[in-house]
Amino acid sequence: MPFRPFGALRALLPERWARRHPVVPVVRLSGAIGAVSPLRAGLSLGACAPALERAFGMKGIRAVAIVINSPGGSAAQSHLIFHRIRALAAEAEVPVLAFVEDVAASGGYMIACAADEIFCDPASLVGSIGVVSAGFGFTGLIERLGVERRVHTAGKAKAMLDPFRPENPDDVARLKTIQADVQAMFTDLVRSRRPALTGDPDELFSGAVWTGRQGLALGLVDGHGDVRSILRARFGDTVRLPLIEQARGGLLARLLRRREPGAVGIAAIEGALAALDERAAFARYGL
């Protein structure tokens, strides 16, 4: 057997110096996008940027994997996360691969489009390329309670869509204009990132959601498979997939989680309401 002094020396080195295995860091982006509650932050650029920076900043990486499980949410935060991923990928000069778990809908799909390739399970849900705004009207309720609503503004549109006042057609028209502008941006973004889309554009950009199998036929995704199987097939069985964790909550949330009189009850109520809100977002897709 030939003598390999460098091989013997490598065995004495720390693993991070000695390894030759390909490395693909994995960042998991899960949950509704945007502010869920003061104590329960959803996906936002501020929340996930540190993990993204660490992933793309690792030395010698072959790619970065983004695992997505999100029903969508804030269009602005989705767009900000999309642009940060693209900027970091350009700086690191590495490809990005997105892997959809249960769902990447609306803003979740916008984030997935930051990847050079998108993979999902055949039963995943993808798409929902559209804009939605929902709320409640309480005018009848406050009348029955004998409550008088008093709103004073210095601009006629300042109290737009106030839920305690009758719906104003001008407010609805203005909202539709805003939605159309965001929808146009979303559509252009998807077209630029997914040039191989097939099918009727009126259907693709209608806000409809598709299964992973349908999405593959429509060009919304590039293939089926999970993060481990796809990356092992592409980079070999020795590929390392370090999970880059996100920070859990800010200083205020951590302070309010302490067991102080009143704080626990407030945190529990906030957490329950936020969980219900997020659960409702996933329930829109039968999840």
C-alpha positions in Angstrom: 0.0 0.0 0.0 1.5 3.4 -1.0 2.4 5.8 1.8 0.2 8.9 2.0 1.6 11.3 4.5 -1.0 13.9 3.8 -3.8 11.5 4.3 -2.4 10.6 7.8 -2.0 14.3 8.6 -5.5 15.0 7.5 -6.8 12.6 10.1 -5.3 14.7 12.8 -6.8 18.0 11.6 -10.2 19.4 12.8 -13.1 18.2 10.7 -13.8 21.6 9.3 -10.3 21.7 7.8 -10.0 18.0 6.8 -13.3 17.5 5.1 -13.7 17.3 1.4 -17.4 16.7 1.4 -19.6 19.1 -0.6 -21.6 21.4 1.7 -25.0 22.8 1.0 -26.5 24.9 3.9 -30.2 24.6 4.5 -32.4 27.5 5.6 -36.0 26.7 6.7 -38.6 29.4 6.1 -41.8 28.3 7.7 -45.0 30.1 8.7 -47.1 33.1 7.6 -45.3 36.1 6.2 -45.3 39.4 8.1 -46.2 40.4 11.6 -48.5 37.8 13.3 -48.6 39.5 16.7 -46.3 41.6 18.9 -45.1 38.4 20.6 -45.2 36.0 17.7 -43.3 37.2 14.7 -44.0 35.7 11.3 -41.5 35.4 8.5 -39.9 38.7 7.7 -36.7 40.0 6.3 -35.5 41.0 9.8 -36.3 37.5 11.2 -34.7 35.5 8.4 -31.9 37.7 7.2 -29.3 36.6 9.8 -29.8 32.9 8.9 -29.6 33.7 5.2 -26.4 35.7 5.7 -24.8 32.9 7.6 -25.8 30.3 5.0 -24.5 32.3 2.0 -21.4 33.4 3.9 -20.2 29.8 4.6 -16.9 29.0 2.8 -16.7 26.5 0.0 -20.5 25.9 -0.3 -21.8 24.4 -3.5 -25.3 25.8 -3.3 -27.9 27.0 -0.7 -31.1 25.2 -0.1 -34.3 27.1 1.0 -37.0 24.9 2.5 -40.4 26.7 2.3 -43.6 26.0 4.1 -45.7 29.1 3.9 -49.3 30.1 3.0 -48.1 33.6 2.2 -48.9 36.9 3.9 -47.3 40.3 3.5 -46.5 41.2 -0.1 -43.8 43.6 1.0 -42.0 41.2 3.3 -42.2 38.5 0.6 -40.6 40.8 -1.9 -37.9 41.9 0.5 -37.0 38.3 1.3 -37.0 37.5 -2.4 -34.6 40.3 -3.2 -32.3 39.5 -0.3 -31.9 35.9 -1.4 -31.2 37.0 -5.0 -28.6 39.5 -3.8 -26.8 37.0 -1.5 -26.8 34.4 -4.3 -25.2 36.9 -6.7 -22.5 37.8 -4.1 -21.7 34.2 -3.2 -22.0 33.1 -6.9 -23.8 29.9 -5.9 -27.2 28.5 -7.1 -30.2 28.5 -4.9 -32.6 25.5 -4.7 -36.0 25.8 -3.1 -37.9 22.9 -1.6 -41.6 23.2 -0.9 -43.1 21.1 1.9 -46.9 21.4 2.5 -47.4 24.7 0.7 -45.7 27.6 -1.0 -48.6 29.9 -1.9 -48.9 33.6 -2.7 -46.0 35.2 -0.9 -44.5 31.8 -0.1 -44.4 31.1 -3.8 -42.8 34.5 -4.4 -40.0 33.6 -2.1 -39.6 30.2 -3.9 -39.1 32.1 -7.1 -35.9 33.5 -5.7 -34.4 30.0 -6.3 -32.9 28.9 -9.5 -34.8 25.7 -9.3 -38.0 24.7 -7.3 -38.8 21.2 -6.1 -41.8 20.0 -4.2 -43.7 16.9 -3.3 -46.4 15.8 -5.8 -49.0 16.5 -3.1 -47.5 20.0 -2.2 -49.6 23.1 -3.0 -48.0 25.8 -5.0 -49.0 29.0 -6.8 -51.9 31.3 -5.6 -50.3 34.1 -7.6 -52.7 36.8 -6.6 -53.5 39.4 -4.0 -56.2 39.3 -1.3 -57.5 41.7 1.3 -60.0 40.5 3.9 -61.7 42.1 6.9 -64.9 42.5 8.8 -67.7 45.1 9.1 -69.0 45.9 12.5 -71.4 48.7 11.8 -74.6 46.7 12.7 -72.9 45.5 15.9 -72.0 48.9 17.3 -75.4 50.2 16.5 -77.0 47.5 18.5 -74.6 48.1 21.4 -75.4 51.8 21.3 -71.8 52.8 20.5 -71.1 55.9 18.5 -68.0 55.8 16.2 -66.1 59.1 16.1 -63.3 59.4 13.5 -61.6 62.8 12.6 -59.1 62.9 9.8 -57.0 65.4 7.9 -57.4 63.5 4.7 -60.5 62.0 3.1 -58.8 58.6 2.5 -57.1 58.4 5.9 -59.8 56.2 7.5 -60.1 54.0 4.4 -62.0 50.7 5.0 -62.7 51.5 8.7 -64.5 48.3 9.8 -66.8 50.3 12.1 -68.2 52.5 9.3 -70.3 51.6 6.3 -68.2 50.4 3.3 -67.4 53.3 1.0 -67.3 52.5 -2.8 -64.4 55.0 -3.2 -62.4 53.1 -0.6 -63.1 49.8 -2.4 -62.0 51.3 -5.8 -58.8 52.6 -4.2 -58.1 49.2 -2.7 -58.6 47.5 -6.1 -56.1 49.9 -7.7 -53.5 49.0 -5.0 -54.2 45.3 -5.5 -53.9 45.6 -9.2 -50.5 47.3 -8.9 -49.2 44.6 -6.5 -50.6 41.8 -8.7 -48.8 43.3 -11.8 -45.5 43.3 -9.8 -46.1 39.7 -8.7 -47.0 38.5 -12.2 -43.9 40.2 -13.7 -41.7 38.7 -11.1 -43.0 35.1 -11.7 -42.7 35.5 -15.5 -39.1 36.7 -15.2 -38.1 33.8 -12.9 -40.2 31.1 -14.5 -39.8 31.7 -18.3 -41.0 28.1 -19.1 -44.5 28.6 -17.7 -47.2 26.9 -19.8 -51.0 27.1 -19.7 -53.5 29.9 -19.8 -52.1 33.0 -18.2 -55.5 34.0 -17.0 -55.6 30.8 -15.0 -52.0 30.8 -13.9 -52.3 34.3 -12.5 -55.8 34.0 -11.2 -54.8 33.3 -7.6 -55.6 29.6 -8.0 -53.5 27.0 -6.2 -52.1 23.9 -7.8 -50.8 20.5 -6.6 -47.1 19.8 -7.0 -48.0 17.4 -9.9 -50.1 20.0 -11.6 -47.4 22.7 -10.9 -44.7 20.6 -12.7 -46.9 20.4 -15.8 -47.5 24.1 -15.7 -43.8 25.0 -15.2 -44.4 26.4 -11.7 -41.8 23.9 -10.3 -38.9 22.0 -11.8 -39.2 18.6 -10.2 -40.4 16.4 -7.4 -38.4 15.3 -4.4 -37.3 16.3 -0.9 -34.2 18.3 0.1 -32.1 15.3 1.1 -32.8 13.1 -1.9 -32.4 15.8 -4.5 -29.2 17.2 -3.0 -27.7 13.7 -2.5 -28.5 12.9 -6.1 -26.9 16.1 -7.3 -23.9 16.4 -5.0 -23.3 12.9 -3.9 -24.1 10.8 -0.9 -21.4 12.6 1.2 -23.0 16.0 0.8 -23.4 17.8 4.1 -26.6 19.7 4.8 -26.1 22.0 7.9 -29.3 23.5 9.0 -28.9 27.2 9.6 -31.4 28.1 12.4 -33.3 31.4 12.6 -33.2 33.5 15.8 -36.3 32.9 18.0 -37.9 36.2 18.9 -36.5 39.6 19.8 -35.6 41.1 23.2 -39.1 42.4 23.9 -40.7 39.0 23.2 -38.1 37.2 25.4 -38.7 39.7 28.3 -42.5 39.3 28.1 -42.2 35.5 28.1 -40.7 35.6 31.6 -43.0 34.5 34.4 -44.0 37.9 35.8 -47.5 38.8 37.1 -49.7 39.5 34.1 -47.0 38.9 31.5 -47.7 35.2 31.2 -51.4 35.7 30.7 -50.9 38.4 28.1 -48.3 36.3 26.3 -50.6 33.2 26.4 -53.5 35.2 24.9 -51.3 36.8 22.2 -49.8 33.5 21.4 -53.1 31.7 21.1 -54.6 34.4 18.8 -51.5 34.4 16.6 -51.6 30.7 16.4 -55.2 30.7 15.4 -54.5 33.4 12.8 -51.7 31.4 11.3 -53.7 28.2 11.4 -56.5 30.0 9.5 -53.9 31.0 6.8 -52.9 27.4 6.3 -56.5 26.2 6.5 -57.3 28.2 3.4 -55.4 25.5 1.5 -56.9 22.6 3.4 -53.9 22.1 5.6 
